[in-house]
Amino acid sequence: MNDFLEQWGEAAYTTTGFFWMALWAFVLGYIISSMIQIFVTE
């Protein structure tokens, strides 16, 4: 049982890391796209 919990914790940690990287990519892309629309389309 302890081995299962250890593997589950490691999987959750890895999943959180991937989600965090993807979230930052989406946020930065959205910010850059917004700035381009604000400053270019005038």
PyMOL Python script that loads the backbone (N, CA, C, O; Angstrom):
from pymol import cmd

cmd.read_pdbstr("""\
ATOM      1  N   MET A   1       0.828  -1.209   0.000  1.00  0.00           N
ATOM      2  CA  MET A   1       0.000   0.000   0.000  1.00  0.00           C
ATOM      3  C   MET A   1       0.864   1.261   0.000  1.00  0.00           C
ATOM      4  O   MET A   1       0.530   2.253  -0.648  1.00  0.00           O
ATOM      5  N   ASN A   2       1.971   1.214   0.728  1.00  0.00           N
ATOM      6  CA  ASN A   2       2.851   2.376   0.796  1.00  0.00           C
ATOM      7  C   ASN A   2       3.473   2.666  -0.570  1.00  0.00           C
ATOM      8  O   ASN A   2       3.642   3.825  -0.947  1.00  0.00           O
ATOM      9  N   ASP A   3       3.814   1.602  -1.313  1.00  0.00           N
ATOM     10  CA  ASP A   3       4.388   1.778  -2.644  1.00  0.00           C
ATOM     11  C   ASP A   3       3.377   2.434  -3.579  1.00  0.00           C
ATOM     12  O   ASP A   3       3.732   3.293  -4.386  1.00  0.00           O
ATOM     13  N   PHE A   4       2.110   2.019  -3.465  1.00  0.00           N
ATOM     14  CA  PHE A   4       1.059   2.607  -4.301  1.00  0.00           C
ATOM     15  C   PHE A   4       0.912   4.104  -4.017  1.00  0.00           C
ATOM     16  O   PHE A   4       0.806   4.909  -4.941  1.00  0.00           O
ATOM     17  N   LEU A   5       0.908   4.464  -2.744  1.00  0.00           N
ATOM     18  CA  LEU A   5       0.765   5.878  -2.392  1.00  0.00           C
ATOM     19  C   LEU A   5       1.960   6.690  -2.872  1.00  0.00           C
ATOM     20  O   LEU A   5       1.811   7.832  -3.306  1.00  0.00           O
ATOM     21  N   GLU A   6       3.144   6.093  -2.792  1.00  0.00           N
ATOM     22  CA  GLU A   6       4.344   6.796  -3.255  1.00  0.00           C
ATOM     23  C   GLU A   6       4.281   7.037  -4.761  1.00  0.00           C
ATOM     24  O   GLU A   6       4.599   8.128  -5.234  1.00  0.00           O
ATOM     25  N   GLN A   7       3.868   6.010  -5.517  1.00  0.00           N
ATOM     26  CA  GLN A   7       3.750   6.174  -6.968  1.00  0.00           C
ATOM     27  C   GLN A   7       2.641   7.161  -7.323  1.00  0.00           C
ATOM     28  O   GLN A   7       2.794   7.951  -8.254  1.00  0.00           O
ATOM     29  N   TRP A   8       1.523   7.124  -6.589  1.00  0.00           N
ATOM     30  CA  TRP A   8       0.424   8.049  -6.857  1.00  0.00           C
ATOM     31  C   TRP A   8       0.858   9.483  -6.597  1.00  0.00           C
ATOM     32  O   TRP A   8       0.516  10.386  -7.361  1.00  0.00           O
ATOM     33  N   GLY A   9       1.605   9.695  -5.531  1.00  0.00           N
ATOM     34  CA  GLY A   9       2.100  11.032  -5.226  1.00  0.00           C
ATOM     35  C   GLY A   9       3.051  11.541  -6.294  1.00  0.00           C
ATOM     36  O   GLY A   9       2.997  12.709  -6.679  1.00  0.00           O
ATOM     37  N   GLU A  10       3.920  10.664  -6.770  1.00  0.00           N
ATOM     38  CA  GLU A  10       4.854  11.063  -7.827  1.00  0.00           C
ATOM     39  C   GLU A  10       4.110  11.390  -9.113  1.00  0.00           C
ATOM     40  O   GLU A  10       4.454  12.354  -9.798  1.00  0.00           O
ATOM     41  N   ALA A  11       3.092  10.599  -9.451  1.00  0.00           N
ATOM     42  CA  ALA A  11       2.293  10.860 -10.651  1.00  0.00           C
ATOM     43  C   ALA A  11       1.534  12.179 -10.521  1.00  0.00           C
ATOM     44  O   ALA A  11       1.451  12.946 -11.480  1.00  0.00           O
ATOM     45  N   ALA A  12       0.981  12.442  -9.341  1.00  0.00           N
ATOM     46  CA  ALA A  12       0.258  13.699  -9.130  1.00  0.00           C
ATOM     47  C   ALA A  12       1.208  14.887  -9.241  1.00  0.00           C
ATOM     48  O   ALA A  12       0.849  15.923  -9.802  1.00  0.00           O
ATOM     49  N   TYR A  13       2.418  14.739  -8.708  1.00  0.00           N
ATOM     50  CA  TYR A  13       3.409  15.814  -8.784  1.00  0.00           C
ATOM     51  C   TYR A  13       3.797  16.094 -10.239  1.00  0.00           C
ATOM     52  O   TYR A  13       3.891  17.250 -10.652  1.00  0.00           O
ATOM     53  N   THR A  14       4.022  15.019 -11.015  1.00  0.00           N
ATOM     54  CA  THR A  14       4.373  15.175 -12.427  1.00  0.00           C
ATOM     55  C   THR A  14       3.230  15.818 -13.202  1.00  0.00           C
ATOM     56  O   THR A  14       3.454  16.705 -14.026  1.00  0.00           O
ATOM     57  N   THR A  15       2.002  15.369 -12.938  1.00  0.00           N
ATOM     58  CA  THR A  15       0.838  15.934 -13.619  1.00  0.00           C
ATOM     59  C   THR A  15       0.691  17.415 -13.301  1.00  0.00           C
ATOM     60  O   THR A  15       0.380  18.216 -14.182  1.00  0.00           O
ATOM     61  N   THR A  16       0.913  17.777 -12.046  1.00  0.00           N
ATOM     62  CA  THR A  16       0.824  19.184 -11.659  1.00  0.00           C
ATOM     63  C   THR A  16       1.881  20.008 -12.381  1.00  0.00           C
ATOM     64  O   THR A  16       1.614  21.137 -12.792  1.00  0.00           O
ATOM     65  N   GLY A  17       3.081  19.453 -12.536  1.00  0.00           N
ATOM     66  CA  GLY A  17       4.138  20.163 -13.253  1.00  0.00           C
ATOM     67  C   GLY A  17       3.789  20.387 -14.707  1.00  0.00           C
ATOM     68  O   GLY A  17       3.997  21.479 -15.235  1.00  0.00           O
ATOM     69  N   PHE A  18       3.256  19.359 -15.366  1.00  0.00           N
ATOM     70  CA  PHE A  18       2.857  19.507 -16.769  1.00  0.00           C
ATOM     71  C   PHE A  18       1.726  20.520 -16.906  1.00  0.00           C
ATOM     72  O   PHE A  18       1.734  21.344 -17.820  1.00  0.00           O
ATOM     73  N   PHE A  19       0.743  20.459 -15.988  1.00  0.00           N
ATOM     74  CA  PHE A  19      -0.377  21.400 -16.037  1.00  0.00           C
ATOM     75  C   PHE A  19       0.117  22.825 -15.840  1.00  0.00           C
ATOM     76  O   PHE A  19      -0.358  23.743 -16.509  1.00  0.00           O
ATOM     77  N   TRP A  20       1.064  23.021 -14.928  1.00  0.00           N
ATOM     78  CA  TRP A  20       1.605  24.350 -14.655  1.00  0.00           C
ATOM     79  C   TRP A  20       2.327  24.905 -15.877  1.00  0.00           C
ATOM     80  O   TRP A  20       2.169  26.080 -16.208  1.00  0.00           O
ATOM     81  N   MET A  21       3.132  24.054 -16.562  1.00  0.00           N
ATOM     82  CA  MET A  21       3.834  24.509 -17.766  1.00  0.00           C
ATOM     83  C   MET A  21       2.847  24.862 -18.871  1.00  0.00           C
ATOM     84  O   MET A  21       3.014  25.873 -19.553  1.00  0.00           O
ATOM     85  N   ALA A  22       1.816  24.032 -19.053  1.00  0.00           N
ATOM     86  CA  ALA A  22       0.825  24.301 -20.095  1.00  0.00           C
ATOM     87  C   ALA A  22       0.045  25.573 -19.776  1.00  0.00           C
ATOM     88  O   ALA A  22      -0.246  26.365 -20.672  1.00  0.00           O
ATOM     89  N   LEU A  23      -0.293  25.769 -18.512  1.00  0.00           N
ATOM     90  CA  LEU A  23      -1.035  26.968 -18.111  1.00  0.00           C
ATOM     91  C   LEU A  23      -0.223  28.225 -18.399  1.00  0.00           C
ATOM     92  O   LEU A  23      -0.762  29.206 -18.910  1.00  0.00           O
ATOM     93  N   TRP A  24       1.073  28.207 -18.074  1.00  0.00           N
ATOM     94  CA  TRP A  24       1.906  29.370 -18.350  1.00  0.00           C
ATOM     95  C   TRP A  24       2.017  29.630 -19.839  1.00  0.00           C
ATOM     96  O   TRP A  24       2.025  30.784 -20.267  1.00  0.00           O
ATOM     97  N   ALA A  25       2.104  28.553 -20.648  1.00  0.00           N
ATOM     98  CA  ALA A  25       2.169  28.738 -22.097  1.00  0.00           C
ATOM     99  C   ALA A  25       0.896  29.405 -22.604  1.00  0.00           C
ATOM    100  O   ALA A  25       0.962  30.321 -23.424  1.00  0.00           O
ATOM    101  N   PHE A  26      -0.268  28.955 -22.123  1.00  0.00           N
ATOM    102  CA  PHE A  26      -1.532  29.562 -22.549  1.00  0.00           C
ATOM    103  C   PHE A  26      -1.627  31.017 -22.096  1.00  0.00           C
ATOM    104  O   PHE A  26      -2.061  31.878 -22.861  1.00  0.00           O
ATOM    105  N   VAL A  27      -1.225  31.294 -20.859  1.00  0.00           N
ATOM    106  CA  VAL A  27      -1.317  32.661 -20.334  1.00  0.00           C
ATOM    107  C   VAL A  27      -0.402  33.595 -21.118  1.00  0.00           C
ATOM    108  O   VAL A  27      -0.820  34.685 -21.506  1.00  0.00           O
ATOM    109  N   LEU A  28       0.837  33.183 -21.354  1.00  0.00           N
ATOM    110  CA  LEU A  28       1.759  34.041 -22.096  1.00  0.00           C
ATOM    111  C   LEU A  28       1.293  34.240 -23.532  1.00  0.00           C
ATOM    112  O   LEU A  28       1.391  35.345 -24.065  1.00  0.00           O
ATOM    113  N   GLY A  29       0.787  33.185 -24.163  1.00  0.00           N
ATOM    114  CA  GLY A  29       0.257  33.315 -25.519  1.00  0.00           C
ATOM    115  C   GLY A  29      -0.920  34.270 -25.575  1.00  0.00           C
ATOM    116  O   GLY A  29      -1.027  35.074 -26.501  1.00  0.00           O
ATOM    117  N   TYR A  30      -1.800  34.187 -24.594  1.00  0.00           N
ATOM    118  CA  TYR A  30      -2.959  35.077 -24.552  1.00  0.00           C
ATOM    119  C   TYR A  30      -2.523  36.526 -24.357  1.00  0.00           C
ATOM    120  O   TYR A  30      -3.064  37.428 -24.996  1.00  0.00           O
ATOM    121  N   ILE A  31      -1.549  36.752 -23.481  1.00  0.00           N
ATOM    122  CA  ILE A  31      -1.069  38.118 -23.240  1.00  0.00           C
ATOM    123  C   ILE A  31      -0.414  38.688 -24.493  1.00  0.00           C
ATOM    124  O   ILE A  31      -0.674  39.832 -24.867  1.00  0.00           O
ATOM    125  N   ILE A  32       0.433  37.895 -25.141  1.00  0.00           N
ATOM    126  CA  ILE A  32       1.110  38.370 -26.351  1.00  0.00           C
ATOM    127  C   ILE A  32       0.095  38.655 -27.449  1.00  0.00           C
ATOM    128  O   ILE A  32       0.195  39.672 -28.136  1.00  0.00           O
ATOM    129  N   SER A  33      -0.885  37.766 -27.621  1.00  0.00           N
ATOM    130  CA  SER A  33      -1.917  37.973 -28.628  1.00  0.00           C
ATOM    131  C   SER A  33      -2.725  39.235 -28.332  1.00  0.00           C
ATOM    132  O   SER A  33      -3.037  39.999 -29.245  1.00  0.00           O
ATOM    133  N   SER A  34      -3.061  39.455 -27.072  1.00  0.00           N
ATOM    134  CA  SER A  34      -3.820  40.653 -26.697  1.00  0.00           C
ATOM    135  C   SER A  34      -3.020  41.917 -26.978  1.00  0.00           C
ATOM    136  O   SER A  34      -3.564  42.899 -27.483  1.00  0.00           O
ATOM    137  N   MET A  35      -1.736  41.896 -26.655  1.00  0.00           N
ATOM    138  CA  MET A  35      -0.912  43.082 -26.887  1.00  0.00           C
ATOM    139  C   MET A  35      -0.770  43.365 -28.376  1.00  0.00           C
ATOM    140  O   MET A  35      -0.770  44.524 -28.792  1.00  0.00           O
ATOM    141  N   ILE A  36      -0.649  42.316 -29.177  1.00  0.00           N
ATOM    142  CA  ILE A  36      -0.564  42.518 -30.623  1.00  0.00           C
ATOM    143  C   ILE A  36      -1.858  43.135 -31.140  1.00  0.00           C
ATOM    144  O   ILE A  36      -1.823  44.057 -31.955  1.00  0.00           O
ATOM    145  N   GLN A  37      -3.001  42.631 -30.672  1.00  0.00           N
ATOM    146  CA  GLN A  37      -4.277  43.185 -31.130  1.00  0.00           C
ATOM    147  C   GLN A  37      -4.450  44.628 -30.676  1.00  0.00           C
ATOM    148  O   GLN A  37      -5.018  45.436 -31.410  1.00  0.00           O
ATOM    149  N   ILE A  38      -3.981  44.963 -29.502  1.00  0.00           N
ATOM    150  CA  ILE A  38      -4.143  46.332 -29.002  1.00  0.00           C
ATOM    151  C   ILE A  38      -3.246  47.301 -29.768  1.00  0.00           C
ATOM    152  O   ILE A  38      -3.697  48.369 -30.179  1.00  0.00           O
ATOM    153  N   PHE A  39      -1.978  46.936 -29.963  1.00  0.00           N
ATOM    154  CA  PHE A  39      -1.024  47.891 -30.517  1.00  0.00           C
ATOM    155  C   PHE A  39      -0.945  47.876 -32.038  1.00  0.00           C
ATOM    156  O   PHE A  39      -0.559  48.883 -32.633  1.00  0.00           O
ATOM    157  N   VAL A  40      -1.297  46.770 -32.688  1.00  0.00           N
ATOM    158  CA  VAL A  40      -1.142  46.686 -34.139  1.00  0.00           C
ATOM    159  C   VAL A  40      -2.401  47.154 -34.848  1.00  0.00           C
ATOM    160  O   VAL A  40      -2.317  47.833 -35.872  1.00  0.00           O
ATOM    161  N   THR A  41      -3.571  46.802 -34.318  1.00  0.00           N
ATOM    162  CA  THR A  41      -4.816  47.140 -35.015  1.00  0.00           C
ATOM    163  C   THR A  41      -5.339  48.497 -34.541  1.00  0.00           C
ATOM    164  O   THR A  41      -6.346  48.574 -33.837  1.00  0.00           O
ATOM    165  N   GLU A  42      -4.648  49.554 -34.935  1.00  0.00           N
ATOM    166  CA  GLU A  42      -5.130  50.897 -34.579  1.00  0.00           C
ATOM    167  C   GLU A  42      -5.296  51.742 -35.817  1.00  0.00           C
ATOM    168  O   GLU A  42      -5.693  52.903 -35.723  1.00  0.00           O
TER     169      GLU A  42
END
""", "prot")
cmd.dss("prot")
cmd.show_as("cartoon", "prot")
cmd.util.cbc("prot")
cmd.orient("prot")
